[in-house]
């Protein structure tokens, strides 16, 4: 490895943060396969030092694909008339959780578009019921931007983790990805509110999204080293045919893996999923993510009839080892690379 890159990595491992110049130096190499081959083992060892050879499973339930937003990259955007809309009932979610609980899952992730149906008055008792049914489990939410008092109500109901991808920490880039009615400042305030309320808060971004260059990624890393998220959800940008970005190229695999590895080195204790987007583009996405420092996989617990309708991007994998009903297949896949499945709550004791 070049001396300047090795020096920056030594500073990152020693200090837990870097200057803007050092981040630019490292991120300029994100598309270089030789950099990935040297960086990934460092990230994998860092993850193993904290979590051992255990990969945590979270049962993903895609609550609704109805969304009031019109993000330019998203297949469930408000103006997409092609998508078949659905909204799971509380009974369907409870049944999915029961199936997952029987399979050993102890974390359930309720993800969905910003659906106006799910008011606090509906979500509060719903979360309370799930906590009563599955008291040993953690409820994670990923339901977009809400008011602070709403987040407080959800926390009081028993939700403990919340993933809100920031998508970009660069205000101009944010405007490139979102319509004018959406606000960069509001997104960042929502993340601050989540952290201050007490949630284990997660952020994240797409790698290779339109308009993203080294400068934008440097800004993301400077944000993450200050924010100190406890989860980071990131994967390659994949276009959807019914969005304004339909003709944009997908993000690169090597650059995504480099960014994952750098996140692990910056945040040694972070919960870092090998995402479905990565598995969609890479034939061995789980293994590649784990080799770059990932320690979480989120098999899909949604009813099979709706999985393809939650189409954030084209070609999304929803079955095979991405499906919760195939935990045995996933377990065997992980065993081949020397890892075991952990289905418990799975967060670092310092969190």
N, C-alpha and C positions, 0 to 999 in steps of 0.2 A: 504494500500500500504506500502511496506517496506520503512523504514526510508531513506535508501540510495537512492532509486529511487525517493521518494518524494523530497529529497534535491536537486537532479540533476534537476528535473522538476522546482522547485522553482528558481533555478539559471537560467535556460533557460528562464522562463517567466520574470525574473527580469533583465537579462542582454542581452538577445537576441542572446546569443552565449554560447558555452560550450567548455570545454577542450576535448582533445582526450579521456582522461580517462572517463569523464562523458558520452560522446557519446557511448563509448564501454559498459559502465554499462547499459545504456538504451537499446541499440540495442541487447545486449545479451538476452533480455527478449522478443524479437519480436515474438516468436512463442508461447508465453504463453497467453492463453485465459483470465486468470484473469488480466493480465496486460492490455490487450486491453479493457476489460470491465471498467477499471478505467481511462485509458488514453483517450479513444474516447470521453466521455462527455466533457473533458477539451478542446479537439480540436474543438468539435462542438460549444461550447460556445465561443471560440475564433473567429471562423468564423462568428457566429451570431453577435458578438460585432462589427465587421467591416462591414458586409454585410447584417445583418438582416436575415430573413427567406426567402431570395430570391436566386434562383438558375439561373445562367446565361446560356443561350443557345447560342451555336455557330453552325452555319451550316457548316458541314464538306463536302468538295468536294474532292474526291480522283482523282486528275488530271491525273495521269499516274501510271501504275504499271511496267513500263520499268525502269530498274535500271542498271547502270554500275558497281555497287558494288557487292561483293560476301560475305556479312556478314554471318557468320555461323548459325545465329539464324533466319534469315528472309526468309519467303516464296516467296518473289519476287526477291530473289538474282539472279544474272546474270546467274548462271549455272542451275537454275531450268527450265528444259525443259517441265514440265507438265503444268505450268501456262499459261492461255490464256492471251496474252499481249494486252493491249489497251492504247490508248492515247485520252483523250477527246479533242474535238475541242473548240476553243474560243466560238463558238456559243452554244455548249452544256453547257459549264460552265456558260455563260450568262443566259441561260434558267433556269439552276438550281438556280442561284442567284435570278432571278426574282420570281421563285416559293417560295424561302425562304423569300424574301423581303415581298411578299404578305402575308406570314404567320407571319410576324413580326420580322424576324431575322435581326439583325443589325451588325453582325459580320460573315464574311465568311472565312473559313480556307481552303486554297488550299494546299493539302498535296500530296506528290508523291515521287516516287523513283528519284534517281539522273539520270534523263533522258537527254541525251545530246541534244535532240531536243530543249529543252527549254533554248535557249541562251538568253543573255540579250536583244538582238535585237528583240526577239520574246516576251519575258516576259514584257519588258518595256511598249510597247503600249497596251498590253493586260491588264496590271494592270491599266494603265491610262484610258482605256475604261471602266473598271469596276468601277473605282472611279467616272467617269463622269455619268454612269448609276445609281449608287447607292451612291450619295454624302454623305448621312447620315451614311454610313456603314464603318466599319473598315475591312481592308484586312489583314489577317494573313497568313503568308507563312510557310510551313514546307517542304522544298525542298532540304534539305541536305547541305553539305559543298560546298561553293562557294568562289571565291576570294573576297578580301575586296572591290575592285572596283565594283564587281558585286553586292554585298550587298548595296553599296552606290547608284548604279543605281536603284535598286529596291526600296530603301527608297525614292529616288528622284521622282520615278514614283507614289508614294503614299501608298506603303505598310508600315504598322506601327508596326506590331508584327511579330516575327519570332520565331518559336519553333525548336530547334535543340537539340535533346536528346543527352546528352553526353555519355549515356549508362554505363559508369563507370569512376570514377576519378582516378582509380588505373592503371598505365601504363601496368603492367603485366597482369592484368585482361582484359584490352583492347585488348592485343595481343591474349588472349584466345578466345575472341569473334569475332575477325576480321582477315582477311587474311593479309599477310605481307605488301601488297601495301598500306594498310590503316594506317594512322598515328594518334596516340594519340595527339601528339603535334599540328598537323594540326587541329584536332577537337577542342581542347581547344583554339587555336588561333582564329578559326572561331567564337566561342562564345564571345571572347573578342572583336573582330571586331564588331559584332552585337551590343553589349552593347555600345561601344564607338561611333558608328555611330548615335545612338539615338533610335534604335529599343527597344520596350518592348521585352526583350529577355527571352526565356524560355529554360530550360534544362530538364533532366529527365533520368530515368533508369528503367530497368526491375527488379522486385523483385523475387529472386530465380533463376536468370540466372546461367548457369553452371560456377562453379568456384567462385561464390559469397558467401562470408562468412561475419562474423561480421567485420573483418578488412577492407574489401572492402567497406562496407556500412559506416563505420566510416569515411573513406576517402571521400566518397560522401558527407556526411554531413559537413565535414570540408570545402570541396569545396563550397557547396551551401551557407554556412554562410558567406564566403568571397565574393562570386560572387553576392549574393543577386538577384537571378532571379525574374522576375515579373510573370512568369508562371512556373509551374513544371508539366510535363506530366509523370506519372509513373503508372504502373500496374503490375500484375503478369506476369512472363515469361510463355508463352504457346508454346510448341514445334510445329513445322511443320514437316510433314512426309517426305518432300523432302529436308531436310537440314541435315548437319552433326550432329545436336543436336536432331534428331528425337526421340531418345530413352531416352532423359533426362526427368526427372519429371517436371511437372508444378510447378510454385511458389505457396506458401501457401497463402490462403486467409487471415488468421489472421496476418501473418507477413506483408502482403501488407497493410492491414488496419492500423497496428501499424506504419509503415513507413509513410503512408499518414498523420496520426495524428501528428507525430513528425515534419513533414514538415510544417504543419499548425502552430504548436507552435513556430517553428523557424522563420517562415515567415508569420506573422498574416495577411498581406494584399495580399498574393500571390493568383493568379488565379489558382485553383487546381481542375482539372477535375476528376470526377468519370468516368474512362475510359471504352471503349468498352471491353477491355481485362478483366477488373474486372467484368463487366456485363456478359461476356461470361462464366466465371467460377462460379459466384455467382448468385443464382436464384433471389436475390433482390440486385443486385450489386449497383444500383443507391442509394438506401436507405442506404446500408451499407457504401458506400463512404461518403455520406452526414453526416451520424452519426459519421464519423471519420474526419470531417473537410472539405470535398470537397464542392465547391460552383459553379462548372461548369459541364454541360453535353453537349456533342457534337453530336446531332442527324445527321444522314447521309443524305446529300442532293444529293449525286451522283446519276446518272441515275440507276434505279434498275437493269438494264441489266449488269452492270459492278461491282456491289458491291461485289459479291462473288469472282470475279477475283482479287480483292485487298486483297489477302490472306496472310497477314503477318504471320499468325499462323493458326492452324487447328481449325475449329468450330467457327470462328468469327461470332458474331451476327451482322446482317446488317439490320434487319427488326424489327417489333414490336416497342417497345419504343426506339430502337436505330435508327429508321427511322424518318426523318423530317416530312414525311407526316402524322405521328401519334402524332403530338404535343398535340392534345386533350387528347390522351391516357396517354401521359407522364404527362401532367398537372394534370390529375385526380390522377395518381400514386403519384405525389408529394404532392397533397392536402391531401392525406390520412396520410402523415407524418408531416403535418403542414407547408408545404412550398409552395411558389408560384413561377411561372415562370417569369423570367425577360429576355426579348429578346433584350434589348438595348445593347449599346456598353460594358457596365458593367466592367469598371476597376476602381480601387480605385483612388480618386482625387489626391493622392500624386504621382501617376505614370505618 
